[in-house]
Amino acid sequence: MHTAESAPFFQQISFLSSHFAPAFLFLSPDRRRGLQTLYAVFRVLDDVVDKGEQNPGPILDIWRNFFEKLDPQILKPIGHEKLGSAFVSVTKAFDIPMFAFNDFLVHGLLLDTQKNQFETPMDTERYCYGVAGTVGVTCLPVFGVPWQEAKDFAVRLGITVQWINTIRDVGVDAQMGRIYLPQDHLEKFGCLKEDILNRRETPAFQELIRYEAGVARSHHRRSLELLPKKWEKELLPARIMGNIYMKLLAKIEKHNYPVLTRKVSLGMIERVTATLNALWS
């Protein structure tokens, strides 16, 4: 899932460093702990792929078996049985939809081990669902929202967040030989993948990345259209997260898309401002 911030198992999420943290502040302690456990599971799984495991397949298979049977002892060979126990407690407390974890593995992480580039926008969108839309769906019950009633919103918001991550991480991904932007879009603007992989700034790349920012904004607009008004209050943490990532995109735009050479992030005051905007909207 690119290069998102690492969070060791059961370590409290730093509210000064995580883009997700402000959204957590508006949850009750038990819901916050539940969300932190889910975050830890996704983080551990993501690290299996992104931290250089020579053959992540067997470890992912163990987790897939665990998600099917929800027996923490299945994770004992890889030392994650305590995390598994906490996860089982959370799934029972909040009725978490398990299909989303399988989709996270199959449509997200496994693609990272098999593909370094996607051909069409739909390919990239499916990947964004796999690594981020699925996360949004699992969060819904923790927010107090039946997942069936807000799934479309959560998926579209997840795609928005991951599309912005894709823009932000172009240079970092290129260093790993990965391009997540659709090949169709590269061809549309005459941007050579060799230029991206070698992190060469070109006029064609600038046109491409501006276009991708517009794509991300269109996904965000669609997510707001799909926001179920009935659950608007409960979905405040999700709306905060969306605002924070849109502010991140605006910062990238303001600095003229320096994504090939550095990773843009938001400071604490910028995250607080985005949070307040969600509260006032």
Buried (B, 14 or more C-beta within 10 A) or exposed (E): BBBBEEBEBEEEBEEEEBBBBBBBEBBEEEBBBBBBBBBBBBBBBBBBBBEEBEEBEEBBEBBBEBBEEBBBEBBEEBEBBEBBBBBBBBBEBBEBBEEBBBBBBBBBBBBBEEBBBBEEBEBBBBBBBBBBBBBBBBBBBBBBBBBEEBBBBBBBBBBBBBBBBBBBBBBBBBEBEBBBBBBBBBEEBEBBBEBBBEBEBBEBBBBBBBBBBEBBBEBBEBBBEBBBEEBEEBBBBBBBBBBBBBBBBBBBBEEEBEBBEEBBBBEEEBBEBBBEBBEEE
